[in-house]
Amino acid sequence: MTTLVGNQIDSARLLVLRQALKLEIRGLTRRGPSAYSVLKKMGFSGTRPSILQQLDALRDEIVGAIDTTQQLDAFKQRMAEQGEAEYERN
């Protein structure tokens, strides 16, 4: 089990609100205050999509940018290995 402390709690809350906002943009609703209204009270301003962009930038700072080229190379390698396994089976 992971325990969050200090700034991690605030960071986790922002990440959860970001996901909730994405769902709200797609049309999902929930009981209680919307993620949009909670984020507005926290000081974010703008439309839902613009706040989502702000949260995306903040997430990149919190989590760190992902090196997509490294992921793509790993994916290609896995697919090549899987293809070789399929070829050997047949």
Beta strands, then each sheet from edge to edge (+ up, - down):
end
